[in-house]
Amino acid sequence: MVAQEDIQTLLLEVPDPELPISIVDLGLIQAIRIESSETQCHVHVSLLPTFVGCPALDMIARDVHDKIAQLPEVADCQVEWLFDPPWSVDRISEAGRAQLEKHGVSVPGCQGGDGAVPLMTSAIPCPYCGSPQTRLDSPYGPTRCRSIYFCEACRNQFEHMKKVD
């Protein structure tokens, strides 16, 4: 029969459609429930959206369903979105943080706090050169969960995941 680890491994292959990271490393998986009989199993996956209005939710749910449905032992798969607890950047794995940084997306640390960031000088290091000489260019990035920053040292623009509390 199918184990949770099997499902988790499969879901590592499901990318977020807007970021270079799997939904597992992004921390979207809240729970996986498997109900098994002698010949088949039913899988229920609960996901947390990064933002309630994220336009990729239907696509992610479909990708999760299609990936799990490939397993011959799975009779059906249900995917649901939960809004409590809310998703937070603290859920992003270390491997996911490294993958995002490699693609020029920085992530706030796991230190908690109010998420406030100064506008002119920031403690957000540049993912390209590591310099703290960065500034907020736009609080609105390509998606609701990202902002645009500029590094004065290497003159590169980069995205930063917003802290959602």
N, C-alpha and C positions, 0 to 999 in steps of 0.2 A: 504494500500500500504506500501511498504518498505521505511523506513526512513534511513537517514545517520547514525543515532545512532544504528539502527539494524545492519547495515553493519559493523560499527566500533566494536560493541560487538562481532559479529561473527569473525572478524579478530583478536581479542584478543586471539582466540583459535588457530591461525596459528603460530606455533613456527618457529624461525629461525633454519634452519637445523644444524647450526654449533655452536650456542650459546644457553644457557638456558634462552631464553627470547622470548616474542612474537614479531612479526614484528611491531605491534602497539607501544609497549614499546621501541623497538629499533629505532623508528622514521622513518621507511621506507615509511609510508603512506604520500604521498604528497597531493592527492586529491581523493575524491569519488564523482562521478557524477551519478545521477539517472534520467533517462528519463522515465516518466510513461505515460501509456495510461489508459483506463478504466479497463482493465483486466490484464495487465502485465507491467513489467518494464524492462528496459535495464540498466545495471550497468557498469560503466567504472571506473576502479581503476588505478590511477597513483602512481607508486612506485619509490623510489630513492634507487639505489644500494649503499652499503657501499663502494664498489670498483667496477670499471668498469669491471674488469675481474673476478669477483666473480663467482666461479663455481656453486653456488647454485641458481643463478637467475632463471633458467628454472623451478627448483623444487618449488621455492617460488611462482612463477607466477601460476604454475599448482595448488598448494595448495590453493591459493587465489581464483582462478576460481572455483575449486571444492567445496570449503566451501560456496561461495556465490550462486552457482548453486543449492545448497540444498534447498534454499527458493522456495516454490511453486509459488510465484508471479514473480520470476525472469525468463524472457524469455531467456536472454543471459547475459554473463558477459565478458567484455574485460579487459585485464590487460596489461598495458604498463609500460616500464621502462623509466624514465626521467633522464637526466644527468645534467640538469640545473634547479634548483640550485643543487650544489653537496651536498650529504649527509655529515653530520658532527656529531661527538659525542655529540655535544650540543643538538641534537634532541632526545637523549635517555631520557626517562621519569625518574622521581625520583624512581618510583616503579621498573623500568627496571634496574636502577643503583644498587638498593638494591639487586635485584635478581642476577645480575652479580657478585656483591661482595660476596654474599652468596656462589657462586660457584667458588670463587677464581679468578675473573677477575676484575681488577680495571679499572676505567674510568677517563680520564682527567676531570678537572673541567670545568665549563662553562665560564671561565674568558677570553677567547680569547687568544691573544698573538701568538707567532710564533710556538708554539708546541715543541720547543727545550727542550731536557731533558739531563742533565749532565750524563755522562757515569758511573762514579764511585760512586758518592753520588747523590741521587735524592730526589726530593720532592714528589715522588710517595709513599704514605703509603701502607704498606702491607695490603691486604684485610683480612688476617687471624689474625694478632696481632696488626695492626695499626702503627707499627714502621716505621719511615722514613729511617731507615738504610737498604735501598734497592739499588740494582745495576742492570744495564742492563746486562743480560746474552746473549741475542740474539735479534737483531732488527727484526728478522724473526720468527714469531710464527707459529702455525698450519694453520693460514690463513693470507692473506695479511693485514688484519685490526688489527692484534694483534702482540705484542712483548712479549718476555719472560724476566721476572725479577726474582731476587733472594733476599730473605730477610735474612740479616745477623743475625737478632735477633732470629727469630723462625726457621730459616734454611729451609724455604719452598720456592719452586718455584711458581710463579704465572704469569698469563697472564695479559697484560695491553692493553686496546683498544688504537689504535693509533689515534692521533688527525689528522683529515683530514681537511685541509683548502682549 
